[in-house]
């Protein structure tokens, strides 16, 4: 069981650029990690004791979604509101912080949207297929339990309107949150028209790789144009953690 204090620390970590770690929240310089070289995902677990779960965890994310069992699952109910744009290039991805008030309801559980960010190419695979990009929408409930909704993107000729807005307002420097009060965005514009999903227990996909995260991967991909994909790839050519062992955990699929 993850303590309430630990969960709140996780939300803090996610909300502030995915950089601070649980044991380094007090430090101004958290341990560096990367997707390439000597600090790449193969080495995350050895970079610092706070990152141990990256190598020793048993329900790590992302995974290849295969052999999912279809069952009656509660629908994902999104109640997202438009908010002023708050965007940061945190050195690992482009992230949008979300003002309070937007929620995800799953059965009797209510989660608040905290932020969303992107990975290129997609971290999640479905039956061995990876996608061109994914968005991770990070939520937390009142006790700090985390739920992440993953949206898969495939390249097409049609641009995604919200991405155009985000890319036009990319920060000029890394690590500085830019508040663009004149620009309003709504995370619901990232979502596909249908909300069928896969769900499983997993972890954060970046250090400290903490487990106890509930994942909802939407089955229907959305489109991204080639220029939009190229614009992100110029900043982050590759910011995806490799697929992790499923370790016999159950993956469920909504009917």
Secondary structure by P-SEA (a helix, b strand, c coil): cccaaaaaaaaaaaacccccccccccccccccccccccccccccccccccccccccccccccccccccccccccccccbbbbbcbbbbccccbbbbbbccccccccccbbbbbcccccccccccccccccccbbbbbbbbcccbbbbbbbbbbbbcccccaaaaaaaaaccccccbbbbcccbbbbccccccccccbbbbbbccccccccccbbbbbbcbbbbbcaaaaaaaaaaccccccccccccbbbbbbcc
